[in-house]
Amino acid sequence: MLRSQFKEKFELATYVMTVMNIDFKKWDGYYILLIDAVKSGVVSPQEIVAFVRNLRSASVMTITIPEHEEYLRSIKALDLLIDTINRDQGQSRR
């Protein structure tokens, strides 16, 4: 049940991010959704990576300097998350 809820939210967020520019607060909400999904453990690594790519490619409007700095920190965290997933998947294939 939780897995399907995350998938539905991912799909809606992906649609919103690909159709329009979004403000940082909305983007940050999607980032938090992703972190919650990762912590829950019910979403597959492939779904996580796909959503991370959508977050990274979204056109985000930051208004303040602190928002922009937080956005950059979040992007670095997303890169680390993808690296971790890729490393874990590489080790499991061996």
C-alpha positions, -999 to 999 in steps of 0.1 A, spaced: 0 0 0 27 25 10 47 15 -22 17 24 -44 12 57 -26 48 67 -32 45 56 -68 14 78 -73 31 108 -57 62 102 -78 42 102 -110 23 134 -101 55 152 -90 72 141 -122 44 154 -143 45 188 -125 83 190 -128 83 183 -165 55 205 -175 63 237 -157 89 257 -138 85 251 -101 94 272 -71 120 259 -46 94 252 -19 75 228 -41 107 212 -53 119 209 -17 86 191 -9 94 166 -37 129 162 -23 114 154 12 90 129 -5 120 112 -20 139 110 13 108 96 30 105 70 3 142 60 7 138 57 44 107 36 41 125 10 20 94 2 0 105 19 -33 130 1 -56 164 16 -63 154 20 -100 124 41 -90 145 62 -67 171 68 -94 144 77 -119 129 102 -95 163 117 -86 169 123 -123 136 141 -125 144 162 -95 178 171 -110 164 181 -143 135 202 -130 135 239 -137 136 253 -102 132 289 -93 150 301 -62 142 335 -49 166 340 -20 202 332 -15 195 308 13 170 289 -9 196 287 -37 223 274 -12 198 248 1 190 238 -34 227 233 -42 232 212 -10 202 191 -19 216 185 -54 248 173 -39 229 149 -16 210 136 -46 243 129 -64 256 111 -34 223 90 -32 227 80 -69 264 71 -63 255 50 -33 227 32 -52 250 25 -82 278 13 -58 254 -10 -40 239 -24 -72 275 -30 -85 284 -49 -54 253 -70 -55 260 -81 -91 294 -95 -82 
